[in-house]
């Protein structure tokens, strides 16, 4: 059949007609599993593909206390040992927030935002540092273990942080939870109200803070590698580890190196997104820096910075007051303070982080209502201010110790390449390595620059208010699940689960999804179920049976706790271990025709199971399709069983259901070439040849289909009996494939007895 023609059609000359070759069927992937659940990071509402553990950790993060999915993923990769991979959906309660960082232009005198970087997706992984301060409405809002802020907030967003009380100095109370109405709960052994009363407290001021604890995204900004005078470089770190560097970025949207496009269009970037805030001319000083400021004083090894800028907005009277700090310290936090004048001598101060600060009176020291905002004095100038004038103070301190290991350029204008290693810093000064001399190139009022990985803040997880509907809608909705996007990727059979989630509604939704999509779902029986009868009842009476559902009992077991230093064990699902071992067996046998069970189906990390040393009654469990996790004679726990939770006896064998689903997925995705082709015998021959060429290796050497001859193992029919003129006229081409699937040995029966007198002993 002609496919392409080269050369003349109506003129003289040689014409070449290239004939269409045979069509083949590409075997599908083996051993893939699909998990939905809470993860430390990752895009929400998208399909995440992680072929190995390194990719999983980059895209989805590490172990977390809120979920057992990452534990199961780690076990999967360990036992799969290079086979298969994981398809993942990150489920959240919708309240997650991205960690952020504002980038400021290299304009020394005035803090000028030029862009924003955000963590690629929500979660504390990007940086959770945050602060909140206010006054209690009443002292009755304080108890020994609770503090009612009266402020709406996301559930548990302050977990891991601390409460401090104004009148209980040098004491921090560890936060263990908060509700969405703003009631904060501290550890049960704390005594907040008792401490307050013991010190005769009178202030109602409280402080909430949460630190990154060395787990955050960090950004380091330098001069561009190729054009250091006009472009910039940006390096990304996760938890202190280097991830990637963008060496040549330009602020101008017309440039091929436009920083927003380079970062946001990077397919290998799972860490950050960029937003441009600049609207003016694109000159070199628009480039960002980790810190760009004005020197107050400098010695050989210590540079003190001007840590504020002061802007007067007095359009009518052109008032000209002056500004000075009264005191600053390491506890005070970067913020913008706006003072709106209510008269020539008074105004109200508001912090962009902490809200109302109080009333400022010119020529008098202003003491804010909280310890995180600096004290200052605004002195009236020769020309007075008028009501509605505004004064803006950008307080821009260093975060103590955050610059250690970075570099200080003490005179970035005149000695742009001269830098010194930073060994210490507080909120307004930088100390460089002994033997340095910053006075050579640096002097008071010079512009200096710092390059150091600085952390993002404000990230929030989306797990505290998780509900069954979050799983059923985000992962197991048949019509809208991101798992639907695996179609066309030739993934073959996928084994789904919701690790660590034993909710009946969620597991039923998972099975319904698997059945609708011709895949498989693994149930988990809760760890507190330890008897055969209760396990059977959980399946038959609660979760329900399906040809596309499988389960192991026990479904949970104990493994070494990676966070423990004294041998503590952790209870997790066996789901990841089982799927990993099954993936390895499928890869070793190049298919699902070998039962993924037996003495070689070891789960070596499993140390104990909830049923203890009890010998489970397989006579009860096996007939109803429940696989047993038990110890072998060698001491390892193993997978023992090859049954589905079938409703149709035809599909009682787990490996046969997997094998058939695999074949069906491969065939479904392999014949798009035939659609809209001519419906005739020529194309029937091509389709028939493709089917035979796929199944012959399944017969021999793989033995996945059984028969003395190929025709016994597989009956493949595509002829006039199936494809009549009426069939063709309807747009259909019909092929019929009947396979004798490989069987498994579930019992080896040895018949033994004493010889009789007439039995031969030859």
N, C-alpha and C positions, 0 to 999 in steps of 0.2 A: 504494500500500500504506500503510495507516494506521500512523503512528508514535506520535502523542500525541493524546489527546482531552481537550478542555476543555468543561465545561458538564454539563448533566443527562444521566443515563443512562436513568433510568426516569421522572423527573418531566418537567413541561412546561418549555419554554424552548429557547433556541438552543444547539446544541452545535457546537463547532468541532473539526474533525478535521484535524490538521496532517499533510500527506503527506510521506513521506520523500523527500529530495532525492537527486540522483545522488551516487554515491560516487566520489571521486577518488583518484589514486595520487600521493603526494608524492615527487618525485625525491629520490634519495639524495645524500649529500655526495660531493664529488669530491676526489681528490688526497691522501687521508690515507695516512700510513705508520705502521707500528707497529714500534718498536725495543725490544729487551730488552738489558740490560747493566748494567755498573757506572756509577753516577752519584754525584756528590758528596753529594747528599741526596735525600730523597723517601721516602714510605712504602713498606714492603716487603710484597709480597703483595697489592698493590692496583693497579687500573688508574689511571694518571695521564693526564689529558687536557690537552694543552698546544696551544692553537690558534696561539699566536705565541711569539716568542722571549722576550718579557718574562715570560709565564706560565711558560715552561720554566725560565728562570733563577730565578724565585721558588720554583718547586716542586722543581726538580731540581739547581739550582746551576750552576756554570760548568765550564770546562775542567779536567780532572784528568789526572795522568800515568798513572794506572792504566787508562784507558779512552779509546777513540776515539769512543765514542757521542756525547759532547757536541760534538766537532768536527763530526761528521756532522749533528747536529741544527742547529748553527749554519749549516752550508752549506745544509741543507734550507730553513730559514726565509729565507735570503738569496735563493735562486733561486725558491722558491715565491712570494715577494713577495705574501703575503696569501692565497694559495690554500691549501686543505687545512689540515693541522695534524698533530701527532704524538700517537700513542697510545704510552704508555711503561710498561715494567715495570722497576723497579729490582731487579737481581739482587745478592745478597750471599752471603758464605760463612757467614752466621749469627752471626758474632762481633762485629758492630757494637755500639756502645754509645752511648747518648744523653749529650750534655753536660748538666750539671746546675748548679743554683744553689739553695742553701738561703736562704729568706727568714726574717729574724728580726724579732720584734715590737719595737715602740718602747718597750722597757724598758731604760733607760740602764744600770742597774747589773749586770744579769745577761743574758747572751746566751741568748735563748729562741727556739727555732725555732717558726715559725707556719705554714710551708708550704714547698713545693719547686716550683721551675720546672724543666722539662726541655725540651731540644730536641725538636721534634715527632717527629723520627726520628733514628736513630743516625748517627754520622759525625763526623769532625773539624770539619766546617763549623760546628758549634755551639760549638766551643772545645775544644782538645786539651790545654790546660795540665795537667801532671801531674808528680808527684815520687815518687821511690823511693830509699830509702837502706838499706843493710845492710852487714854484713861478709862478705867472701869466706870460704868455708870453709877454703881453703888458698891460699897465694900462687901455687901451680901453676895455679889457676883464672884467672890473668891472663897474657895474652900481649901482644905489641905491638898486635895488632888485634882480640883477643877478650877478653871478660870473662864468666865463667860465674857467673851469680847463683844458680843452683840453685833458682830460683823459676819455677814454671809461669806462662806469660803467653801472650797471643795473638800470633801471628806478626806481626812488623813493627810492633807497636804503639808502639815507641819510635823508629821511623825519623824523622829530622829533629831529634831531641833531642841531648843531650850526656851524656858520662860525665865526671865529675870524681873524682879520687882524693885522699883525705885528705892523703897525703904528697907530692902533686905540686901545690903551690899555684899559683893563677892560670893554670891550663891546662885547657882543655876539649877533649874529643875528640868530633868529630861522628859520630853514630850513623847507619849506613847500613842496618842490618837487625838482626833478632833472630829466633830460632826459638822454638817453643812450649815448649821446655825451659828457656828463660831465658838462652841464650847470646847476648850482645850483640856485634855486629860493628861496628867503626868503620872509617873510611876507610883504604884500603890503605897510605897514606903515613904513618900514625900510628905512634908509638913508645911506647906506654903502659908496657910492662915495662921498656924501656931507661931511660925517664925515672924510673920508680920506683926502679930500682937505682942510678941515678946520684946520687940524693938519699938513698940509704941508707934507703929506706922501711921502716917497720915496721908501720904501721897497715894493717889489711885493709879499712878503711871505703871504700866507693864511694858515689857519688851519681849518680842518673839524673834528668834534668829535660827537659821539653819545654815550649816556650812557645807561646802562641796566634799570635804573629807577625801581629797585627792582623787575624786572620781568625777571627771568633767571633760568637756571639749576645751582645748586651749588653742589660741591663735597667736602666731608670731609673725610680725610684719617687718620686712627689710626693704632695702632699695632693690630695684629690678636687676636681674642678673646681666641682661644685655644692654639695657639703657638705664643705668643707675640714677641718672639725673632727672628722668622724666617718668619712669614707671616704678612699680613696686612688686615685691614678692610676698607671698603669703603661705605660711606653713601651718599644717593642721596636726594636732596631737590629740589622742584619746587616752585618758587616764595617764598622761605623761609620756605615752609611747608615740613616736613619730609615725604618721600615717602617709602624708603626701605633701608635696610642695608645688605651688604654682609660681614659677620663677619669673614670669614676665607678664604683668597685668597693667592695663591702661584704664584710666578713669573715663575716657571719652567713648561714648556709645558708637561713634563712627569708626573706631579702631577695630581691627581684627583681633585685638587682644583685650577687648572690653571685658573688664573684670567680672561683671555680672553674668555675661554669656559664657565665659570660660568656665566659671564655677558651676553655674546651674545646668549647663549642657553636658557636663562631664558624666558619662555613663558609669564611670568607676567611682564616683563620689557618693558615698553613703553617709557623709558626715554633716555637710553644711549647705545652706542656701544663702544667696546674697540679694540684698535690696538696695538700690541706688537712691540716695536722698539728695544728691547734688543737682542744682539747677543753674549754676553760674558757669563762667568760663572755665575751661579745663587747662589749668596751669599747673606746674609741678607741685605747688603747695597744697593742691587739692588731694594729693595722695594721702592715704591714712598712715598712721603710726601707732605702735602700742602706747607710746606716751611721747608727746612733743610739747615742750614747755620753755619757760624762761628761768634762767638761773637767778637766784637771789644772792647766794654766796657760794664760793668754791674754794677748796683747799686742794692739796695734792691728792687726797684720797676721799674727800667728802664733798658732795654737791648738795646744796639745799635749794629746793625749787620754790618758785612762786606757785602756790597751789590754789589759786583762784583767779577768776576774772570778774570785773565789775562793770556792768553796762547801765547807763542812765538813759531812760526814755522820757524826755521832758520836752515835747514838741512845741509847747506854747511859751513857757517861761524860761526855757533853757537853764533849768536849775543845775548847779554844779557841786553836789556834795562829794565828800571823799569817804573811803572805806578802809577799815583795818580790822584784822582779827584781834580779839582779846586773848583767846587761847584756843589751841587745837591739840588733839591727841590721837593715838592710834585707833581708838574706838569709833571715831567719827567717820561717817560714810559719805561717799560721793553723792551729791544731790544738787539740784537747781533750786535756789530760793528766790521767790518773786515777792517783792514788797510793793503793794499797791497803796499809794499815799491817800489818806483820807483828809489830810490838811497839809499845810506847809511843813509841819514838824512831826506828824505821826502817820503811820501806815500799818497795814496788816501783812504779816509774813506767812507765806505758804510754801512748803517743800513739795517738790514733785514726787517724793517718796513717802513722806510722813504727814502730809496734809497741813492743817493749821498749826503755826508755831507760836502765835501770840502777837502782841502789838509792839511795834518798833517805835521808839521815840528818838529823834535825832539828838546827837550830842550826849546820849546816854548809852551805857553798855547794855546790849540786848542779850538776855539769857533765855535761850529757847526752852520749850517745855519738855525737851528730851535730851538725853546725853549723847545721841548720835549726830546731833547738829551743832556746829561750832558756835561759840559766842563771838559777837562782833560789835563794833561801834560804827555808826554812820554819822559823820560830822557835816553839818550844814555848810554850804559854800557861800560865796559872796552873793550869788544869785539864788533866791529861794526856790524850792519846789512848790508845786501846786497840787491840789487834789486831782486824782486820776493818773498822775505821773507814776511810772513804775521803775523800780530798780531791780536789776537781776544780778544775783551772785551765783556763779558756777563754782561750786566747791569741788576740786578735782585732786584729792590726795592720792598717794600710792596706797595699795593694799599692803600692809606690812609683810615683809618676807617674800612677796610675790615676784620680785624682780631678781632674786638670787639666781645666779647662773647665766643671766642675760648680759647684755652689753650696754654701756653708756657712751654716747657720742657727745662730749661736753661742748663742742663748738661745731654744730652740724652745718652751719653756713660757711665758715671759713676753713674748717679742717674736716671735711665731710667723711673721710675714711678713718679718722683717728678714733679709736674706741678702747674701752677698758672693761675688764670683766667685773661684774657686780658680785660682791660677796655678802652684802647685807643691805636692807633698806627698812625704814620706818615710814610713817605717813607723809613725811615731807623731805626726807634726805636719803641719799644714795651713797653707800660706801663701796669703793672699788678695791681691787687687790692691793696688798702692800707692795710698795716699790713703784706704784703708778704715780704719775704727776699730771693731774688734769688742769693745772694752772698754765701749762705750756700753751694749750690751745683754747682753754676755757676761761672766761672772765664773767663777772657779774653782768647781768642783762643780756648775755649771749643766749641764743636758742640752742637747746640741747634735745637729744632724742634718745629714747630707750627702745631696745629690741629685746623682748622676753616673752615666752609663751604665757598669755593671760587667759584666765578661765572665764567661760560663760556663766550665766546665772539665770535663775527663775524657771528652770525646768520642772515639770510636774508629771507624775505618772497618772495613768488612767485606769487604775485597778480597784480603787477602794469601793466604788459603787457598782461593781460588776454584777450582772444579773444573767439568768438563763437566756433571756431574750437577746442579750448581746451576742452570745454564741450562736443561737439559732438563726438570727438575722444576718450577722456578719459573716458566718462561715458555712452554715448548713442550709441556707435558703437555696432550693433547687434551681430557681430561675436566675438568681443574682449573685451566687457565691463567686468570689475570685477564683476558686478552684476550677470553675468552668473554663478558665483561660488556658488550661492545659491541653484543650482540644487542638489538634494540629501540631503538637510537639512530639508525637509518637512516644508517649510515656508508657504505653502498655497499661498493665494493671497497676493501680495505686491503692495502697493500704492506708486507710484513714483512721484517725483517732483524735480524741480530745484529752490528752494526757492529764491525769490528776483531777478530772472533772467527772464525778459519778452521778451527776444529776440525771434523773430519768428523762426529763424533757430534752436535755441536750443530747443524750446518747440515742434516744429514739430519732431525733432529727438527723443525727449523723448516719444512722442506719438507713433512714429514708433517702438521704442524699446518695449514699453508696448504691442502694438498690436502683434508684432512678438513673444513675450514671454508669451502672455495670462495673462497680469497683467493690471494695471490701471495707468494712468498718470493724474495728476491734473494740468490743465492750470492755469496761473495767468494773469488776465486782468490788464494792467497798471493802476496805481492809478489816472492818470489824465483823465481817461475815466469815466464819471459820469452819462451818460444817457443810457437809455435802448437801443435806436437805435444804439448808438456807440458800446455798449457792444455786441450786436447781430452781428454787422458788423465785429467786431474784431474776433469773432468766425467763422462766416460763410465765410467771405471774406479774412481773414488774416491767422488765425491759422488752420482752417479746422476742419471738424467733424470726429468723430470716435466712434465706440461702446465702445472703451476702454479709452475714454477721458471724464473727468468731469471738471466742473468749478463752482466757486461761484462768485457772483457779489454783492457788490464789493469784489475784491480779496485782498484788503489792508485795514488796519484800524489802529487806534491809540491806543497805550498802554502806561502805565507809563514807562518813560525812566529810566532804572536802574542806569544810570550815572548822573542823574540829582538830585539836592538837593532842587530844588524849584518847583517841580511839572510839569516839562516839559514833553511833550508827544513825543512819537517816532512812526513813521509810518513804519509798517512792514507787510508782507503778513499774511493773516489769515490761510495759509496752515497748519502750525503746530498745530494751535488750532483745526481746522476742523479734521485733521487726528487723533489728540489725542482723541477728543470726539468720533469719529467714532470707534477708537480702543476700547474705554471703552464700548461702546454700543455692539460691536461685542463680547467682552468678557462676558458681562452681559447676552447676549442672546445665547451664545455659538454657534455663527454662523453669517452669513451675511444676514439671511432671514428677519430680522427686519430692516426696513428703518432707516438709521442713521440720522434722522432729527426729527423735532417737538419741542414742548415746553420744552422738557427735554434735547434737544441737545444744551445746553447753552455754550456760549463763554464768561465767566465772566470777563476775563482780558481786553476784547475789550471795549474801552470807547467811540469811535467815528469812523465814516466811512466817506469816501470822499463824498458820496452822501448826507451827513447831515441828516436833518429831512425829506427829501423828501420820500414819499411813492412810492416805486418802483412798476411799473405796472407788476404784476405777470401774467396777461393775455397775455402779450407779451413774458415774459422771460421763464415761465415754459414750454410752448409748444415746445420751441426750445432747452430745456434741460439745461437751466441756473438756478442753485440753487441761491436762494436769501439769503443774510445775512440781517436780520432785527431785530428790537426790538420787544420783546414780551410784553404783558400787564404787566408783572412783572418787566420790565425795563432792562432785560438782552438781549443782542444780541443772536440770535439763528440761527441754520441752518434750512432752510425752502425749501425743495425740494428733490426729489428722482428720478432724471432723469439723463441719460447719454446724451452725444452729439451724439446720435446714427445716423447712416445711415441706419440701419436695424431696422424697427419698432419692430421686435421680442425682441430687447434688449434696448427698451426705458427706462425700469426700472433699475435704478442704482443697487438696492439691488439684483435683479435677475442676472444681469451680474456678479456682485461680487460673488454671491453664486455659479453660474455655474463655473466661473474660479477657485474658491476655490476647488470645487469637482474635477475638471479636473486635477488640480495640485496634489491633494492628490492621486487620482487613478493612475496618471502617475508615481508616485514615490513608489507605494505600491505593484507592482506586479513583481519586479525583481526576486523574488523567483521562479516565473513560467517559466522564460526564460531558455531555454535548457532542460526543463523537458520533459517527454514523452507527446506527443500530442495525448491524448485519452480521453475517457469519464470520467475516474477516476479523471483526473486533471481538466476537465471541471466542475465536481461536486465541487471540492475544490474552484475553482475560483468563481463559482456561490454562494456558501455558504459565501465566504468572502464578496462579493458585497451585499448580502442581510443583513448580520450582520452589515455592515456599515450603510446602508440606513434605517434600521428599526428604530433606535433611532432618525434619522432625521425626521421621520414621527411622532412618539410619543416617548417621550413627547415634543420634540422641536418644532413641527409643521412647520418645514422648508420645508417639502413637504406636499401637501394637498390631502386628500381623506378620505372617510368614512372607507375604508379599506386600508391596505398597498398596495394591488394589484392595487387599484385605484391611489394611490399616486406615485407608482413606478412600471414600467413594466421592468423587468430584464429578458433578454432572452439569453440563452447560450445553444444551442441545435443542433441537426443534421441538421436542416434546414439552420442554419447559418454556421455550420462547417461540410462541406461535405468532402469526401475523397480528392477531389481536393484541398480544402482549407488547409487540414492538410498536404498534399503533398507539398504545397507551403511554409510551415513553419508557417502558420497563425493559431491563435485561436481567434475567434471573439465573443465578447459579445456586446449586445445592451441594453442600459439603457435609458429609457424615464421617465422623472420626471415632475410631476406637481408642479412647484415651488410655494412657498407661494406668495400671492398677498399682496398689501398694500392698505390702505385707503388713497386716495388722496383727495377725497371730501366726506363729510357726508351730504347727501341730505335729508332734512326733508320736507315732504309734509304736509302742514297745510291749513285748510280752515274752513269756517263756516258750521255747520251742516244743512242738509236739513230737510224738514218736515217729510220725511219718514225714516231718519237715526235713527238707534237704539241708545239709550243712556244707555243701560243696562250695 
